[in-house]
Amino acid sequence: MQLKGKSVRSISKFTPIINDGRSFFIGVTVAGNEDRLQIIGFPKNIEAGLSILPSEIGKCTKFNSSGREVVRMDLPLVSETKMVWSTWNDWHGYSHSGIQRRNYKVRQKDLIAPPGEHITIFKTGNDLFAVSRELSVTNDSEDSILHVVNLFLECFGQCQLLDQNITQIIKVRRLNWVVLPKGEYPWDVAKEHVKKLTSRLLNGDREVVEYRIERITKNRPDFLAIGQGGFYGYFVFGFTKKELYVLESPSLGNATYIFKSNWKELSQLTKKEILTGSLHYRRIIHNRGWLNSLTNTLSGK
């Protein structure tokens, strides 16, 4: 059974088939969808086992990747400090630009964590399919299944229900990160990679992100990984001898995350785990003490 369109409000067309509790997949054939696969982060050469968190191309993929904030109108305002890029004149009338911290009163928000559904390439016979994880009405809610269906509709404009016989994958290789060659990454080296990705940001946001990353690179990391697909805009700077990894992104809200683990473990974290902060070593708020806290952490204090 196949669905077409941008989204659906229910999975009623599928329920007669899946209500017996058997496992199934949502997917599309790779043939004919090569261009769309590249848009969501896959390389030109598609092979079985490749898996990615889809790039944010619409509402569903954005929720899947970054979650959603719900403004709590029933709660009082709270203070929040933000880094902003500002231009001002000194008392001589000369213009200056730089980072300033400003305090705001903002509404409290609850984060609905991102589902983090990946799309993976399966092979059955001679055909390749881009498919979801294995689903069932026994283990997955109707809302979860509906989200996966709409994820595929947003990415491909169509999807179909596939049975469990579409398996097996020998080994899954996630494509969420590009790891650059090992070596020191001071700002002079890192900026060419950073600026390619921050160029999409609005003026002001771009300067703030580049300022933070420049300060991180002053500590001379020896490892750099760049997010792709749904992790686009994320950077990981590693200090491998200290076993510290700094995660920076304009999408991380008001903090820099530091993990104390090896890269293999860190690269397997979902955005849900990152955004909820369940596994981080330190979370450094972007306030007036951000730079001192970052420097102290990386120096072992």
C-alpha positions as a printed Julia matrix, in Angstrom:
301×3 Matrix{Float64}:
  0.0    0.0    0.0
  1.32   3.43  -0.96
  0.6    6.96   0.24
  1.32  10.19  -1.63
  1.24  13.82  -0.56
  2.89  16.17   1.9
  1.37  14.74   5.09
 -1.53  12.75   6.52
 -3.54  13.2    9.71
 -3.95   9.52  10.54
 -2.66   6.08   9.66
 -6.17   4.73   9.09
 -5.28   3.46   5.6
 -2.62   1.23   7.14
 -4.54  -0.04  10.18
 -6.32  -2.96   8.44
 -2.89  -4.33   7.55
 -0.92  -3.62  10.73
 -3.52  -4.23  13.45
 -2.51  -7.87  13.79
  0.68  -6.7   15.54
  3.17  -7.85  12.95
  6.3   -5.8   12.33
  6.59  -3.52   9.31
  8.65  -0.7    7.83
  7.79   2.6    6.16
  9.93   3.18   3.1
 10.5    4.07  -0.54
 12.58   2.6   -3.31
 15.97   4.24  -3.82
 15.49   4.14  -7.59
 13.79   7.36  -8.61
 14.5    9.07  -5.28
 18.24   9.65  -5.61
 17.95  13.46  -5.7
 15.71  13.56  -2.63
 18.07  11.26  -0.75
 20.92  13.69  -1.39
 18.8   16.6   -0.16
 18.3   14.9    3.22
 22.01  14.11   3.58
 22.89  10.9    1.76
 25.88  10.78  -0.62
 25.55  10.22  -4.37
 26.69   6.63  -4.07
 23.94   4.85  -2.14
 24.69   1.47  -0.61
 23.05  -0.82   1.91
 23.75  -0.02   5.54
 24.01   3.77   5.25
 21.83   5.6    7.78
 21.2    9.26   8.55
 19.11  11.63  10.61
 17.37  13.54   7.78
 18.22  17.2    7.19
 15.66  19.77   8.3
 13.69  20.55   5.15
 10.26  21.2    6.7
  8.18  21.08   9.88
  8.27  17.32  10.34
 12.01  16.88   9.73
 12.72  19.87  11.98
 10.68  18.36  14.82
 12.32  14.99  14.18
 15.78  16.54  14.44
 15.44  19.37  16.99
 12.21  18.8   18.88
  9.71  21.51  19.68
  9.44  24.18  22.36
  6.1   24.82  24.06
  5.74  28.28  25.6
  4.34  28.12  29.13
  2.0   31.07  29.38
  0.91  29.84  32.82
  4.37  30.33  34.34
  6.1   33.6   35.32
  8.8   35.22  33.18
 12.41  34.31  33.94
 15.73  36.05  33.27
 17.87  34.84  30.4
 21.27  36.06  29.22
 22.03  35.99  25.5
 25.15  36.68  23.5
 24.42  39.2   20.76
 26.51  40.84  18.05
 26.21  44.59  18.36
 27.59  47.78  16.82
 28.05  50.96  18.87
 29.86  54.31  18.79
 32.42  55.29  21.39
 32.56  58.81  22.87
 34.81  59.91  19.98
 32.11  58.84  17.53
 34.08  55.84  16.23
 32.08  52.72  15.39
 32.87  49.38  17.05
 31.37  45.91  16.71
 31.58  42.92  19.0
 29.92  40.52  21.39
 27.71  41.83  24.15
 25.62  40.04  26.76
 22.09  41.2   27.29
 19.54  40.16  29.86
 15.98  39.47  28.81
 12.77  38.48  30.54
 11.41  35.49  28.64
  8.64  32.95  28.89
  9.55  29.57  30.27
  9.44  26.75  27.74
  9.08  23.0   27.82
 11.03  21.0   25.28
  9.27  18.19  23.47
 12.28  16.0   22.74
 13.02  15.16  19.08
 12.02  11.64  17.98
 15.35  11.28  16.17
 14.07   8.8   13.57
 16.76   7.74  11.08
 16.35   6.65   7.48
 18.41   3.6    6.55
 19.24   1.88   3.28
 18.14  -1.77   3.09
 18.69  -4.22   0.28
 16.32  -6.98  -0.7
 17.2   -9.0   -3.76
 18.64  -6.55  -6.27
 16.64  -3.57  -5.01
 17.58  -0.87  -2.52
 15.03   0.73  -0.21
 15.23   3.76   2.09
 13.32   2.64   5.17
 12.41   3.47   8.76
 13.3    1.39  11.77
 11.14  -1.67  12.4
  7.7   -0.66  13.67
  4.64  -2.38  15.12
  1.38  -1.31  16.78
  2.41  -3.46  19.73
  5.59  -1.51  20.47
  4.89   1.9   18.9
  2.1    4.39  19.51
 -0.11   5.59  16.69
  1.47   9.06  17.04
  4.96   7.57  16.6
  3.95   5.66  13.5
  2.16   8.74  12.12
  5.31  10.79  12.65
  7.41   8.28  10.68
  4.86   8.26   7.84
  4.85  12.07   7.66
  8.64  12.12   7.85
  8.81  10.05   4.67
  6.09  12.07   2.98
  7.97  15.28   3.68
 11.24  13.82   2.44
  9.96  11.92  -0.62
  6.36  12.96  -1.3
  5.37   9.3   -1.03
  5.87   6.2    1.07
  4.72   2.62   1.3
  4.26  -0.01   3.94
  6.82  -2.8    3.69
  6.76  -6.09   5.57
  9.49  -7.51   7.77
 10.92  -9.63   4.95
 12.82  -6.57   3.67
 15.65  -7.15   6.13
 18.67  -7.85   6.58
 21.5   -5.31   6.88
 24.95  -6.65   7.66
 26.2   -3.44   9.28
 24.68   0.01   9.75
 26.96   3.02   9.24
 25.52   6.34  10.35
 26.47   9.38   8.3
 25.64  12.06  10.87
 29.24  13.27  11.23
 32.19  14.05   8.99
 35.41  13.52  10.94
 38.31  15.59   9.64
 41.91  14.29   9.66
 43.57  14.31  13.06
 45.7   17.35  13.83
 45.52  20.7   15.59
 42.59  22.94  14.73
 43.31  26.53  15.78
 40.93  29.15  14.41
 43.08  29.82  11.32
 42.57  26.19  10.3
 39.05  25.59  11.63
 37.47  28.77  10.27
 37.41  27.59   6.64
 35.23  24.65   7.72
 33.15  26.68  10.17
 32.37  29.53   7.79
 31.02  27.15   5.15
 28.26  26.15   7.54
 27.67  29.43   9.39
 27.18  31.23   6.07
 23.54  30.11   6.18
 22.91  31.9    9.47
 21.44  35.37   9.76
 23.76  38.31  10.34
 24.31  38.6   14.06
 23.73  34.9   14.72
 26.67  34.02  12.46
 29.07  36.36  14.28
 27.99  35.04  17.68
 28.52  31.4   16.72
 31.89  32.16  15.1
 32.96  34.11  18.19
 32.22  31.14  20.46
 33.96  28.68  18.16
 36.98  30.96  17.8
 37.3   31.05  21.6
 37.05  27.26  21.77
 39.79  26.83  19.15
 42.16  29.1   21.09
 42.66  26.03  23.3
 43.99  24.2   20.2
 41.76  21.12  19.84
 43.25  18.15  18.0
 40.0   16.79  16.63
 37.13  18.27  14.62
 33.88  16.66  13.5
 31.19  18.45  11.51
 27.54  17.46  11.64
 25.6   16.66   8.49
 22.03  15.68   7.72
 19.93  16.5   10.79
 23.11  17.43  12.69
 23.94  20.19  10.19
 25.46  23.19  12.0
 26.83  21.11  14.89
 30.57  21.11  15.59
 32.54  18.85  17.92
 36.0   19.99  19.0
 38.0   17.28  20.69
 40.83  17.5   23.2
 41.68  13.82  23.07
 44.51  13.82  25.63
 42.12  15.34  28.16
 39.21  13.18  26.98
 37.05  16.27  26.54
 34.74  17.0   23.6
 33.06  20.37  23.15
 29.76  20.47  21.28
 28.72  23.85  19.86
 25.76  24.79  17.69
 23.3   27.65  17.24
 20.58  25.02  17.75
 21.66  24.03  21.25
 19.81  26.86  22.93
 21.66  28.89  25.49
 24.59  26.62  26.35
 27.75  24.86  25.23
 27.91  21.14  26.03
 31.06  19.35  27.1
 31.3   15.57  27.11
 33.92  13.45  28.81
 33.93  10.33  26.69
 35.57   8.91  23.61
 34.39  10.03  20.21
 32.79   6.7   19.3
 30.41   7.0   22.26
 29.69  10.67  21.61
 28.93  10.16  17.91
 26.2    7.64  18.76
 24.26  10.08  20.94
 20.88  11.13  19.64
 19.8   14.75  19.61
 17.29  13.81  22.27
 20.13  12.73  24.58
 22.12  15.86  23.74
 19.26  18.32  24.16
 18.04  16.82  27.42
 21.61  16.9   28.71
 21.34  13.38  30.11
 24.92  12.39  29.32
 26.91  15.63  29.29
 29.88  16.32  31.56
 29.24  20.06  31.8
 26.71  22.5   30.37
 28.08  26.04  30.19
 25.47  28.77  29.87
 26.2   31.6   27.41
 26.3   34.28  30.09
 29.04  36.62  31.3
 30.94  33.73  32.84
 30.87  31.53  29.74
 34.44  32.15  28.6
 35.96  31.69  32.08
 33.97  28.5   32.64
 35.01  27.12  29.26
 38.68  27.97  29.82
 38.68  26.49  33.33
 37.02  23.29  32.16
 39.46  22.76  29.31
 42.43  23.5   31.58
 41.24  20.91  34.08
 40.1   23.29  36.82
